[in-house]
Amino acid sequence: MFSSMYFYFAVVLLIFGIGDVVGYFTKGKLSGMMIVMFIVLACFLTNTLPKDLIDQAGLTQMANLASGMILFNMGTTINIKQMIKEWRYVVMAAACMLASCIMMLLATPIIGFDTVLVGMPVINGAAMATMLMSQAAAAKGLTTAAALCAVIYSVQKFVGAPIASNMGLKYANKLMVEFRKDPARYMAELKAKQTGISDPNAKKPFYETHPGLYTANIMMAVVACAAWLGRVLGGLTPVNYSIWCLLLGSVSGLGGFFPPRPLQRSQAYGLVLVACFGGIIPSLANVHLSDLATMAFQTVVLFVFAVAGIALISYVLPVWKLVGDKDLAMGIGVEQFLGFPSNVVICREVAEAVGQTPDEKTYIEDTLSVPYVLGGITVVTILSVVLAGIVMNML
């Protein structure tokens, strides 16, 4: 009764549920995934749960299937037109990521080259980069580095959120100095800009005019075929399958024939995401108490060097001029530690803290959310996966 696949599958979902409950009641101050990783690690160290938990829960093969599907799903959210229009924010985020990676490479004599290689995509990314690097490191026998991926992913928001919030507050106060001189003018400009991005007279895409055609089965079939094709292309070319899946997702919406976020629309996202994280958890099974201090030190070193690289680009060198403000540049740079929806929440909190009227709050939130969200998409959704695909072939 307590050793069947059904029991362990329920245990895994229960642990993820606890993480969500903690995240809800702390309003995201404590990462749900950090709680999940802490519970699983504690259970592994005390032998409360078997170390092959994910395998016994029947999620091992599903985790392999989930990676390509999640990557394709992520690709469908990329708005190429907006990224071209707001190219300065995109370039700023990419420059900060490059600087952080170069600085992390300088930490090689301290924590080792393999550790730096494995950690870079995770620090710059989110769940997918973490899963890709964790599995790749484990396959190469780098057990500590594989577990380090989960540790970095669990704490990265605690590094990024305070910096992004502080920079956002400084930038918002600067915005209000000019805004309060002529609120009507700035609100009119904001409305005109938003109308230009989303034209109400634009022709609706095919998937919106034929919603009945996009059933759960059809969307899942497309996602599965795309994930398979990405794997095939990854095997036939030097380009990793992760990059192919992301690319296939980004071009799937051209012409408006396929909707974004098909996994969410088919109500399959939650289970596929659990399976995706299931690819990270096995790496924690090889952690011993003696490894914890080492991993903590490695994590601190990586983040210190990464933040130093971002600060160098956004504050010291004149690259910040791309976006016109040092604080905004720094805020964009640390989006690689956050991503959606954390960046949206921070923009709302900044608006509530600085804005004194509804118009002021709206102006701050809408003005700040564009660079923050685009910065996150550029690095977390796109470049971290590309970097992971490159590093996987280097290990």
C-alpha positions in Angstrom: 0.0 0.0 0.0 2.8 2.4 0.9 5.3 1.3 -1.8 3.2 1.5 -5.0 3.7 3.9 -7.9 0.4 5.5 -7.0 1.5 6.2 -3.4 4.8 7.8 -4.4 3.2 9.8 -7.2 0.8 11.2 -4.6 3.7 12.0 -2.3 5.5 13.9 -5.0 2.4 16.0 -5.8 1.7 16.6 -2.1 5.2 18.0 -1.7 4.7 20.3 -4.6 1.3 21.3 -3.2 3.0 22.2 0.1 5.4 24.4 -1.8 2.5 26.2 -3.5 0.7 26.8 -0.1 3.8 28.3 1.4 4.3 30.5 -1.6 0.7 31.7 -1.4 0.7 32.6 2.3 4.1 34.3 2.1 3.0 36.2 -1.1 6.0 34.8 -3.0 8.5 36.0 -0.4 9.4 32.3 0.1 9.9 30.4 -3.1 7.6 27.4 -3.5 10.3 25.6 -5.3 12.8 26.3 -2.5 10.4 24.7 -0.1 10.0 21.7 -2.4 13.8 21.2 -2.7 14.3 21.6 1.0 11.6 19.0 1.9 13.0 16.5 -0.7 16.6 17.1 0.4 15.7 16.7 4.1 13.8 13.5 3.3 16.7 12.1 1.3 19.2 12.9 4.0 17.1 11.2 6.7 16.1 8.3 4.5 12.4 9.2 5.0 11.8 8.8 1.3 13.6 6.5 -1.1 16.3 8.1 -3.2 14.7 6.8 -6.4 11.5 8.6 -5.5 10.9 10.0 -8.9 11.5 6.7 -10.6 9.1 4.9 -8.2 6.5 7.6 -8.9 6.6 6.8 -12.6 8.0 10.2 -13.5 11.4 9.4 -14.8 10.4 8.8 -18.4 7.8 11.6 -18.2 10.5 14.0 -17.1 12.4 13.2 -20.3 9.2 13.8 -22.4 8.4 17.0 -20.6 11.6 18.9 -21.4 11.0 19.3 -25.1 7.3 20.0 -24.5 7.9 22.8 -22.0 10.6 24.3 -24.2 8.2 24.4 -27.2 5.5 25.9 -25.0 8.0 28.6 -23.8 8.9 29.4 -27.4 5.2 30.2 -28.2 5.3 33.1 -25.7 8.1 35.0 -27.5 6.8 38.1 -29.1 9.4 38.8 -31.8 7.7 42.0 -33.0 7.8 43.6 -29.5 11.4 42.5 -29.0 12.4 44.2 -32.2 10.5 47.3 -31.2 12.0 47.5 -27.8 15.4 46.3 -28.9 17.3 48.5 -26.4 15.9 46.6 -23.4 16.7 43.3 -25.2 20.3 44.3 -25.8 20.7 45.6 -22.3 19.6 42.3 -20.8 21.8 40.3 -23.1 24.8 42.5 -22.3 24.3 42.0 -18.6 24.0 38.3 -19.0 27.2 38.2 -21.0 29.0 40.2 -18.4 27.8 38.0 -15.6 28.9 34.9 -17.5 32.4 36.4 -18.1 32.7 37.3 -14.4 31.6 33.9 -13.3 34.3 32.3 -15.5 36.8 34.3 -13.5 35.7 32.3 -10.5 37.0 29.1 -12.0 40.2 29.0 -9.9 38.0 29.2 -6.8 35.2 26.7 -7.5 36.3 24.8 -10.6 35.5 25.1 -14.3 32.8 22.4 -14.4 31.0 24.0 -11.5 31.0 27.4 -13.3 29.9 25.9 -16.6 27.0 24.1 -15.0 26.0 27.1 -12.8 25.9 29.8 -15.5 22.7 28.8 -17.4 20.9 28.1 -14.1 21.8 31.5 -12.7 20.7 33.1 -15.9 17.6 31.0 -16.3 14.8 29.2 -14.6 13.2 25.7 -14.5 14.2 24.6 -18.0 17.8 25.6 -17.8 18.0 24.0 -14.3 16.6 20.7 -15.5 18.8 20.6 -18.6 22.0 21.3 -16.7 21.0 19.0 -13.8 20.5 16.1 -16.1 23.5 16.8 -18.2 25.8 17.1 -15.1 24.4 13.9 -13.6 25.0 12.1 -16.9 28.6 13.1 -16.8 29.0 12.0 -13.2 29.2 15.5 -11.8 26.9 14.7 -8.9 27.6 17.7 -6.7 27.3 20.1 -9.7 24.0 18.5 -10.6 22.6 19.1 -7.1 24.0 22.6 -7.1 21.6 23.4 -10.0 18.7 22.8 -7.6 20.3 24.9 -4.9 20.9 27.9 -7.2 17.4 27.7 -8.7 15.9 27.7 -5.2 17.6 30.8 -4.0 18.1 33.0 -7.1 14.9 35.0 -6.4 16.3 36.0 -3.0 19.2 37.6 -4.8 17.3 39.2 -7.7 14.2 40.5 -6.0 15.7 43.0 -3.5 18.0 44.4 -6.2 15.2 44.7 -8.8 12.9 46.2 -6.3 15.4 48.8 -5.0 16.4 49.8 -8.6 12.7 50.0 -9.5 12.0 52.3 -6.6 14.8 54.7 -7.5 13.8 54.7 -11.2 10.1 55.3 -10.3 10.9 58.3 -8.1 12.8 59.8 -11.0 9.8 59.2 -13.3 7.5 61.0 -10.9 9.7 64.1 -10.8 8.8 64.7 -14.5 5.3 63.1 -14.4 4.0 65.4 -11.7 4.8 68.4 -13.8 2.2 67.4 -16.4 0.3 64.2 -15.6 -2.2 64.5 -18.5 0.6 64.7 -21.1 2.4 61.6 -19.8 -0.8 59.5 -19.5 -1.7 60.5 -23.0 1.7 59.4 -24.3 1.5 56.1 -22.4 -2.0 55.4 -23.8 -0.8 56.3 -27.4 2.2 53.9 -27.0 0.1 51.1 -25.7 -2.4 51.6 -28.5 0.4 51.4 -31.0 1.6 48.1 -29.6 -1.8 46.5 -29.5 -3.9 47.9 -32.4 -7.6 47.3 -31.7 -8.3 47.4 -35.5 -5.8 44.7 -36.2 -7.2 41.5 -37.8 -7.7 38.7 -35.3 -5.5 35.7 -35.7 -6.9 32.4 -37.0 -6.8 30.6 -33.7 -9.1 33.3 -32.2 -11.6 33.1 -35.0 -11.7 29.3 -34.9 -11.4 28.5 -31.2 -13.3 25.2 -31.5 -10.6 23.8 -33.7 -8.0 24.0 -31.0 -9.0 21.1 -28.7 -6.8 19.8 -25.9 -5.9 16.7 -28.0 -5.0 18.8 -31.1 -2.8 21.1 -29.1 -1.1 18.3 -27.2 -0.5 16.5 -30.5 1.2 19.6 -32.0 3.3 20.0 -28.9 4.4 16.4 -28.8 5.2 16.4 -32.6 7.3 19.6 -32.1 9.1 18.1 -29.1 9.9 14.9 -31.2 11.1 17.0 -34.2 13.3 19.1 -31.9 14.9 15.9 -30.6 15.4 14.6 -34.2 17.0 17.9 -35.3 19.2 17.9 -32.2 20.5 14.5 -33.2 21.1 15.5 -36.8 22.9 18.8 -36.1 25.5 20.2 -33.7 22.7 22.4 -32.2 21.2 21.0 -29.0 17.5 19.8 -29.1 16.6 22.4 -26.4 17.4 25.3 -28.9 15.5 23.6 -31.6 12.4 23.1 -29.5 12.5 26.8 -28.4 12.9 27.9 -32.0 10.1 25.7 -33.2 7.8 27.3 -30.6 8.8 30.8 -31.5 7.9 30.3 -35.2 4.7 28.3 -34.5 2.6 31.4 -34.0 3.7 33.1 -37.2 0.6 33.8 -39.3 -1.7 33.4 -36.3 -2.4 29.7 -36.9 -1.2 28.3 -33.6 -2.0 29.8 -30.2 0.6 30.7 -27.5 0.9 28.6 -24.3 -0.8 25.5 -25.7 0.0 23.4 -22.6 -2.0 25.9 -20.4 -4.8 26.0 -22.9 -5.0 22.2 -22.9 -5.0 22.1 -19.1 -1.8 19.9 -19.2 0.7 22.5 -18.0 0.6 21.7 -14.3 1.4 18.0 -14.7 4.0 18.5 -17.4 5.7 21.1 -15.2 5.8 18.7 -12.2 7.4 16.1 -14.5 9.9 18.7 -15.6 10.9 19.4 -12.0 11.0 15.7 -11.5 14.1 15.8 -13.7 15.8 18.0 -11.1 14.9 16.1 -7.9 17.0 13.0 -8.5 20.2 15.1 -8.3 19.5 15.7 -4.7 19.6 12.0 -3.9 23.4 12.1 -4.1 23.9 15.0 -1.7 25.5 14.2 1.7 25.7 16.5 4.7 29.3 17.1 4.0 28.4 18.5 0.6 26.1 21.2 1.9 28.8 23.6 3.0 30.6 23.2 -0.3 27.5 23.9 -2.3 26.6 26.9 -0.2 30.1 28.4 -0.8 29.9 27.7 -4.5 26.4 29.3 -4.7 27.6 32.4 -2.9 30.7 32.7 -5.1 28.7 32.4 -8.4 26.1 35.0 -7.4 28.7 37.5 -6.1 30.6 37.3 -9.4 27.4 37.4 -11.5 26.1 40.5 -9.7 29.5 42.1 -10.1 29.3 41.6 -13.8 25.8 43.1 -14.0 26.9 46.1 -11.9 29.9 46.6 -14.2 27.8 46.8 -17.3 24.9 48.8 -15.8 26.8 51.2 -13.5 30.5 51.5 -14.5 30.6 51.1 -18.3 28.5 53.4 -20.5 26.3 50.5 -21.8 23.5 51.8 -19.5 23.0 54.7 -21.9 21.1 52.2 -24.1 18.1 52.5 -21.8 18.9 56.0 -20.5 19.2 55.3 -16.7 21.7 53.3 -14.6 19.0 52.2 -12.1 16.8 50.9 -14.8 19.8 49.1 -16.5 20.6 47.4 -13.2 17.0 46.4 -12.7 16.9 44.9 -16.2 20.1 43.1 -15.6 19.0 41.2 -12.5 15.8 40.0 -14.3 17.9 36.9 -15.2 17.5 35.9 -11.5 13.7 36.4 -11.6 11.6 36.1 -14.8 7.8 36.0 -14.9 5.7 36.4 -12.8 8.1 37.7 -10.2 9.0 40.8 -12.3 5.4 41.7 -12.7 4.8 41.5 -9.0 7.8 43.7 -8.3 6.6 46.3 -10.8 3.2 46.4 -9.0 4.8 46.7 -5.6 7.0 49.6 -6.8 4.0 51.4 -8.2 2.0 51.0 -5.0 5.0 52.3 -2.9 5.8 55.3 -5.0 2.6 56.3 -6.7 0.2 58.6 -4.9 -2.7 58.6 -7.3 -4.2 55.9 -9.5 -2.7 57.6 -12.6 0.7 57.7 -11.0 0.5 54.0 -10.0 -0.6 53.0 -13.5 2.1 55.0 -15.2 4.9 53.6 -13.0 3.7 50.0 -13.3 3.1 50.1 -17.1 6.4 52.0 -17.8 8.5 49.7 -15.6 6.9 46.4 -16.6 8.0 46.6 -20.3 11.7 46.6 -19.7 11.5 44.3 -16.7 9.4 41.7 -18.5 11.3 41.9 -21.7 14.6 41.6 -19.8 13.3 38.4 -18.2 12.0 37.0 -21.5 15.3 37.7 -23.3 17.5 36.0 -20.7 15.3 33.5 -18.8 13.2 32.3 -21.7 15.6 32.5 -24.6 19.3 33.0 -23.9 19.6 30.8 -20.8 18.2 27.8 -22.8 20.6 28.6 -25.7 23.5 28.8 -23.2 22.4 25.5 -21.6 22.3 23.9 -25.0 25.9 25.1 -25.7 27.2 24.1 -22.3 25.6 20.7 -22.4 27.8 19.9 -25.4 30.9 21.2 -23.6 30.7 19.1 -20.5 
